[in-house]
Amino acid sequence: MKAPHFRSVFISDTHLGNKDCKAEFLLHFLNNMTCDTLYLVGDIVDMWSMSKQFRWPDAHNEVIHKIMQLSHDSTKVVFLPGNHDAPLQKYSGMQFGDIEIKCQYIHETVANKRYLVLHGDQCDQDVTLGRFHAWIGDKAYDALLFANRWFNLIRSWRKQNYWSLAGYIKQRVKGANQAIARYKNATTKRALDLKLDGVICGHIHHPESDIVNGIHYVNDGDWIENCSALVEDSTGKLELIDWVVYTKQDTVSELDFSHLDTTNKAA
């Protein structure tokens, strides 16, 4: 397959340093596409996870080197830190080498549509269902990722493509759907207040494109449960892609995940 070229690419929630990061898939994506602008929409490095247990496999290092290489070449790279790499938010407005750091950004497509780009943790207060419910949600999510890890390890042994069991289950949980709806309302309100056409975000690990109160809501997903990205083509069309489905290559199903730690339920 010829490497596609995109005008803009948006990825978030890669969580490098986390045992559930699909760094091999992400590296495959970065090595098999080109773009004019790459937006890193938060939670790229999981500083929370690494503060509990430092973990940095070679594939995670290769992802960082690839992003740096892209920034040194002809790709503009904009990094918008999220809650898991929050210490970097204080550097908003500065540059790290050739990478711009911003808390939020206004992206204009070729079709002259203007989008607010932000990680989305800024809207947490509008979404939270209370401290106890948040704790229950965290524990349930840990269990989901543990099940997802085992499920896809077995699939890799059988030479089957990755499939997000966690995402499938989460879509069928009423409380999760309520939180997603509140998040969509909160993020689109920010874009509406700024008189923009849409919002592009991450944070909740749920890739989706929808119209909410006349505002185009796009969540580019993640590289923990899903392997998704938002891309803009030369006409300004925005499209969510699942990289595993998009490539349809044997090389994707042959990626080796036997090193993943399945012994610890902590995500």
CORRABEL-V660501 format. One record per backbone hydrogen bond with DSSP energy under -0.5 kcal/mol. CO is the residue of the C=O (numbers start at 0). NH is the residue of the N-H. Records with the same first field share a line. If there is no record, write none. Layout:
CO = NH ; NH
//
This chain:
3 = 33
5 = 35
6 = 36
7 = 231
8 = 38
9 = 229
10 = 40
12 = 222
14 = 17
15 = 45
17 = 20
20 = 22
21 = 25
22 = 26
23 = 27
24 = 28
25 = 29
26 = 30
27 = 31
28 = 31
29 = 32
31 = 3
33 = 5
35 = 75
36 = 8 ; 38
37 = 39 ; 77
38 = 10 ; 40
39 = 41 ; 79
41 = 12
42 = 14
43 = 15
44 = 46
45 = 49
46 = 50
47 = 51
48 = 51 ; 52
56 = 59 ; 60
57 = 61
58 = 62
59 = 63
60 = 64
61 = 65
62 = 66
63 = 67
64 = 68
65 = 69
66 = 70
67 = 71
68 = 72
69 = 74
73 = 75
75 = 37
76 = 99
77 = 39 ; 79
78 = 80 ; 101
82 = 85
83 = 46 ; 47
84 = 87
85 = 88
86 = 89
87 = 90
88 = 91
90 = 93
93 = 100
94 = 96
95 = 98
97 = 76 ; 99
98 = 95
99 = 78 ; 101
100 = 92
102 = 118
104 = 106 ; 116
106 = 108 ; 114
108 = 111
112 = 108
113 = 196 ; 197
114 = 106 ; 116
115 = 117 ; 199
116 = 104
118 = 201
119 = 122
120 = 123
122 = 125 ; 126
123 = 126 ; 127
129 = 133
130 = 134
131 = 135
132 = 136
133 = 137
134 = 138
135 = 139
136 = 140
137 = 141
138 = 142
139 = 143
140 = 144
141 = 145
142 = 146
143 = 147
144 = 148
145 = 149
146 = 150
147 = 151
148 = 152
149 = 153
150 = 154
151 = 155
152 = 156
153 = 157
154 = 159
155 = 158
162 = 164
163 = 167
164 = 168
165 = 169
166 = 170
168 = 171
169 = 172
171 = 173
172 = 176
173 = 177
174 = 178
175 = 179
176 = 180
177 = 181
178 = 182
179 = 183
180 = 184
181 = 185
182 = 186
183 = 187
184 = 188
185 = 189
186 = 190
187 = 191
188 = 192
189 = 193
190 = 195
191 = 194
196 = 215
197 = 115
198 = 217
199 = 117
200 = 219
201 = 203
207 = 218
209 = 211 ; 216
211 = 214
214 = 211 ; 216
215 = 198 ; 217
216 = 209
217 = 200 ; 219
218 = 207
221 = 227
222 = 21
226 = 242
228 = 240
229 = 9
230 = 238
231 = 6 ; 7
232 = 235
236 = 232
238 = 230
240 = 228 ; 242
241 = 245
242 = 246
243 = 247
248 = 251 ; 252
249 = 253
251 = 254
254 = 256
256 = 259
259 = 261
//
